[in-house]
Amino acid sequence: MERVREVSELPKAHLHLHFTGSMRPGTVLELADKYGVRLPETLSEALTSGEPPQLRATDERGWFRFQRLYDAARSCIREPEDIQRLVREAAEEDVKDGSGWLEIQVDPTSYAPRLGGLIPTLEIILDAVRSASRETGLGMRVLVAANRMKHPLDARTLARLAVRYAEQGVVGFGLSNDERRGMARDFDRAFAIAREGGLLSAPHGGELAGPSSVRDCLDDLHATRIGHGVRAADDPRLLKRLAERGVTCEVCPTSNVALGVYEKPEDVPLRTLYEAGVPMALGADDPLLFGSRLADQYELARRCHGFTDEDLAELARQSIRGSAAPSDVQEKLLSGVDHWLAS
């Protein structure tokens, strides 16, 4: 009987992990106790039991409930040492899962009021990333993300800030939150600023909204990568376009099921995208609320979609090639993938 290779030993890149959502449950509980934060009962019970909260975001009320839990967890991050801890622990978790490169996504606006403003906040985050990278050996960079629910002028401010720190660890610019709100084209100038500053374009699209939101990201924001993108599976012509352009979709299967985009893991169209030649980078999205991290996404592909070890190795390669990692880092990780497959 052929040995089943451990997916946690497969070198890979992690391109879709949100800052607050990366936290360990125990860390949130400790920080809430430290600062006297009263967490929603649903969240505290989930963090204590280890069972993720029941979520569904296919309607506005469901999204609001998800956002409320997320904001409660975020409110526990108040000091620079909390940022340091969050980033270090995120790196440690990724290393355990076989990640050799992590691009963590953050909207510094969320933390700025408690940390002295946007510039100090981003500098604290980047310093934490450099420290965690040295301590763990994980290649790590930052993707600054604007919020669709806020004014496009705010996004331009963030884009300029991201470009200013492109040499200090910012590699990309994103657009997160409910994609059913705020047209992609409203943020075209912000993304133009980011691209002109050498940053990759990685907006969310094709999760809660359909294929049209993916097309908007391509046409209006000139996306290099798409956060999620799974709904492109509903449009064969769009799949072909993504494949021909080599646009990587950051697919987060557990998240898709938890938020009600698909009913069960088997429904997530991993095979459809893979067989259409669309590059994918599996991601954990918000493991704090969804209950699973990076290696679990590869296990899901194996268990629920019949991905062979050769397929999983190719998924890992696609994640590495879709990353902003320097060429020498990519070559080392790709060599590690070949070694994993040959073992």
C-alpha positions in Angstrom: 0.0 0.0 0.0 1.4 3.4 -1.0 2.3 5.6 1.9 0.1 8.7 2.2 2.4 11.8 2.3 1.8 14.3 5.1 0.3 17.5 3.6 1.9 19.5 6.5 5.3 18.6 5.1 4.4 19.8 1.6 6.1 23.2 1.0 3.6 25.8 0.0 2.7 29.5 0.0 -0.2 31.0 2.0 -1.7 34.0 0.1 -5.1 34.4 1.8 -4.9 35.0 5.6 -6.5 37.9 7.3 -4.8 39.6 10.2 -7.4 39.3 13.0 -8.7 36.1 11.6 -5.3 34.4 12.0 -5.4 34.6 15.8 -5.4 31.5 18.0 -8.6 31.1 20.0 -6.7 31.1 23.3 -5.0 34.3 22.4 -8.3 36.1 21.9 -9.6 34.8 25.3 -6.4 35.9 27.1 -6.4 39.3 25.5 -10.1 39.8 26.3 -9.5 38.9 29.9 -6.4 41.2 30.0 -8.4 44.3 28.7 -11.8 43.5 30.2 -13.4 43.0 26.8 -16.8 41.3 27.0 -17.0 39.0 24.0 -20.3 38.0 22.4 -21.5 34.8 24.0 -21.4 33.0 20.6 -17.8 33.9 20.2 -16.6 33.1 23.7 -18.4 29.7 23.6 -16.8 28.9 20.3 -13.3 29.9 21.4 -13.7 27.9 24.6 -15.1 24.7 23.1 -12.9 24.7 20.0 -16.0 24.4 17.8 -16.3 27.2 15.2 -19.5 29.4 15.5 -22.4 28.6 13.2 -22.1 31.2 10.4 -23.8 32.0 7.2 -23.2 35.2 5.2 -25.3 34.8 2.1 -27.7 37.5 3.3 -26.9 40.9 4.9 -28.0 39.8 8.4 -25.7 36.8 8.3 -22.8 39.0 7.1 -23.5 41.5 9.8 -23.3 38.7 12.4 -20.0 37.4 11.0 -18.6 40.9 11.0 -19.7 41.5 14.6 -17.8 38.5 15.8 -14.8 39.5 13.8 -14.9 43.1 15.2 -15.1 41.7 18.7 -12.0 39.7 18.3 -10.2 42.7 16.7 -11.1 44.9 19.7 -8.8 42.7 21.8 -5.7 43.9 20.0 -4.7 47.2 21.7 -0.9 47.4 22.2 2.1 46.9 20.0 3.0 43.7 21.9 -0.4 42.3 20.9 0.5 42.8 17.3 3.8 41.2 17.8 2.2 38.2 19.4 -0.5 37.8 16.7 2.1 37.9 13.9 4.5 35.5 15.7 1.8 33.0 16.4 0.4 33.2 12.8 3.9 32.5 11.5 4.3 29.6 13.9 1.0 28.0 12.8 2.0 28.4 9.1 5.4 26.8 9.7 3.6 23.8 11.3 1.4 23.5 8.2 4.4 23.5 5.8 4.1 27.1 4.6 7.4 28.6 3.5 5.9 32.0 2.5 3.0 33.9 4.0 1.4 37.1 2.8 -0.8 38.3 5.6 -3.6 40.7 4.8 -4.5 43.7 6.9 -6.4 47.0 6.9 -4.3 49.1 9.3 -7.3 51.5 9.6 -8.9 49.0 12.0 -6.1 49.3 14.5 -4.9 52.9 14.0 -7.1 54.6 16.7 -5.4 52.6 19.4 -1.9 52.6 18.0 -1.3 56.3 17.1 -2.5 56.5 13.5 -2.1 54.8 10.2 1.7 55.2 9.8 2.7 54.0 13.3 0.2 51.1 12.9 1.7 49.9 9.7 5.2 50.3 11.0 4.4 48.3 14.1 2.9 45.5 11.8 5.9 45.5 9.5 8.3 45.4 12.4 6.4 42.4 13.8 6.5 40.7 10.5 10.3 41.1 10.3 10.7 39.8 13.8 8.5 36.8 13.3 10.2 36.0 10.0 13.7 36.0 11.7 12.4 33.9 14.6 10.6 31.3 12.6 12.4 31.2 9.3 9.1 31.8 7.4 9.2 34.2 4.5 6.6 36.8 5.3 5.2 40.0 3.8 2.1 42.2 4.1 -0.8 42.9 1.8 -2.6 46.1 2.7 -6.4 45.9 2.1 -9.0 48.6 1.7 -12.5 48.1 2.9 -15.4 48.1 0.4 -17.7 49.4 3.0 -15.7 52.7 3.3 -15.3 55.6 0.9 -13.0 55.1 -2.1 -11.0 58.1 -0.9 -10.0 56.1 2.1 -8.8 53.4 -0.2 -6.6 55.9 -2.0 -5.0 56.9 1.2 -4.2 53.3 2.0 -2.9 52.7 -1.5 -0.4 55.6 -1.1 0.6 54.3 2.3 1.1 50.8 1.0 3.3 52.1 -1.9 5.3 54.2 0.6 6.3 51.0 2.4 6.8 48.8 -0.6 10.5 48.5 0.2 9.8 47.6 3.8 7.6 44.6 3.3 4.3 45.6 1.6 3.9 43.5 -1.6 0.2 44.0 -2.6 -3.0 45.9 -2.3 -6.4 44.3 -1.7 -10.1 45.0 -1.3 -12.0 43.1 1.3 -15.4 42.9 3.1 -18.8 42.2 1.6 -18.3 42.3 -2.2 -22.0 42.9 -2.7 -21.3 46.4 -1.4 -19.3 49.0 -3.3 -18.6 48.6 -7.0 -15.1 47.6 -8.0 -14.8 50.5 -10.4 -15.2 52.9 -7.4 -11.8 51.8 -6.2 -10.0 51.9 -9.6 -7.9 54.9 -8.8 -6.7 53.4 -5.5 -5.6 50.2 -7.4 -4.0 52.3 -10.1 -1.9 54.1 -7.4 -0.9 50.7 -6.0 0.0 49.2 -9.4 2.0 52.2 -10.4 3.9 51.8 -7.1 4.8 48.2 -8.0 2.3 46.4 -5.9 0.3 43.4 -7.0 -3.5 43.8 -7.2 -5.4 41.2 -5.2 -9.1 42.2 -4.6 -11.7 39.9 -3.2 -14.3 38.7 -5.8 -16.4 35.8 -6.8 -17.3 34.6 -3.3 -20.6 36.1 -2.1 -21.3 37.6 -5.5 -21.2 35.8 -8.8 -18.9 35.7 -11.8 -19.6 39.3 -12.6 -17.6 40.4 -9.5 -14.6 38.5 -10.8 -14.9 40.1 -14.2 -15.1 43.5 -12.5 -11.9 42.8 -10.6 -10.2 41.9 -13.9 -11.6 44.8 -15.9 -11.6 47.6 -13.4 -8.9 46.7 -11.0 -6.5 44.8 -13.3 -6.3 42.0 -10.7 -3.1 39.9 -10.5 -4.8 37.6 -8.1 -8.4 37.2 -7.0 -9.3 36.7 -3.3 -11.6 33.6 -3.5 -12.8 33.6 -7.2 -14.7 30.3 -6.9 -17.8 31.7 -8.5 -15.9 31.9 -11.7 -16.7 28.2 -12.0 -20.2 29.3 -13.1 -18.9 30.9 -16.3 -16.7 28.7 -18.6 -15.6 31.7 -20.6 -14.4 33.5 -17.4 -12.5 30.3 -16.4 -10.8 30.3 -19.7 -9.9 34.0 -19.3 -8.4 33.4 -15.8 -6.4 30.5 -17.1 -5.1 32.3 -20.1 -4.0 35.3 -18.1 -2.6 33.1 -15.3 -4.6 35.0 -12.6 -4.3 33.0 -9.4 -7.5 32.5 -7.4 -7.0 32.4 -3.6 -9.5 29.6 -2.8 -10.5 29.1 0.8 -12.7 25.9 0.8 -13.6 25.8 4.6 -14.5 29.5 4.5 -16.8 29.0 1.5 -18.7 26.3 3.3 -18.8 28.2 6.7 -20.2 31.3 5.1 -22.8 29.4 3.1 -21.4 30.0 -0.4 -21.5 26.2 -0.8 -23.5 23.7 1.3 -20.7 21.1 1.8 -17.0 20.7 1.1 -17.7 18.5 -1.9 -19.6 21.4 -3.6 -16.6 23.8 -3.7 -15.5 23.8 -7.3 -11.9 22.9 -6.8 -11.8 20.3 -9.6 -13.6 22.7 -12.0 -11.0 25.4 -11.6 -8.1 23.0 -11.5 -9.1 21.2 -14.7 -9.8 24.5 -16.4 -6.1 25.4 -15.8 -6.9 28.3 -13.4 -4.0 28.7 -11.0 -5.0 28.3 -7.3 -3.5 29.1 -3.9 -5.5 27.4 -1.1 -5.9 29.6 1.9 -7.4 29.5 5.4 -9.0 33.0 5.3 -10.0 33.4 9.0 -9.1 30.2 10.9 -10.2 31.9 14.2 -13.8 31.8 13.1 -13.7 28.9 10.6 -11.7 26.4 12.7 -9.1 25.2 10.2 -5.8 26.3 9.0 -3.7 25.9 5.8 -2.9 22.2 5.8 -6.5 21.4 6.4 -7.4 22.9 3.0 -5.1 20.5 1.3 -6.5 17.6 3.3 -10.0 18.7 2.2 -8.8 18.7 -1.5 -7.5 15.2 -1.0 -10.5 13.8 1.0 -13.4 15.5 -0.7 -12.2 16.0 -4.2 -9.9 13.1 -4.9 -6.8 15.2 -5.4 -3.8 12.9 -5.7 -0.4 13.7 -4.2 0.7 14.8 -7.7 -2.3 17.2 -7.8 -1.6 18.5 -4.3 2.0 19.1 -5.3 0.8 21.1 -8.3 -1.5 23.1 -6.1 1.4 23.9 -3.9 3.5 25.0 -6.9 0.7 27.2 -8.1 0.6 28.9 -4.7 4.3 29.5 -4.8 4.3 30.9 -8.4 1.3 33.1 -7.5 3.2 34.7 -4.6 5.3 37.8 -4.4 8.2 35.7 -3.1 11.6 36.5 -4.6 12.8 34.1 -7.3 15.4 32.4 -5.1 12.7 31.7 -2.4 10.3 30.4 -5.0 13.0 28.1 -6.5 13.8 26.7 -3.0 10.2 26.0 -2.2 9.5 24.5 -5.6 12.5 22.2 -5.1 11.0 21.2 -1.8 7.7 20.3 -3.5 9.6 18.0 -5.8 11.4 16.4 -2.9 8.1 15.9 -1.1 6.6 14.1 -4.1 9.7 12.0 -4.6 9.9 10.9 -1.0 
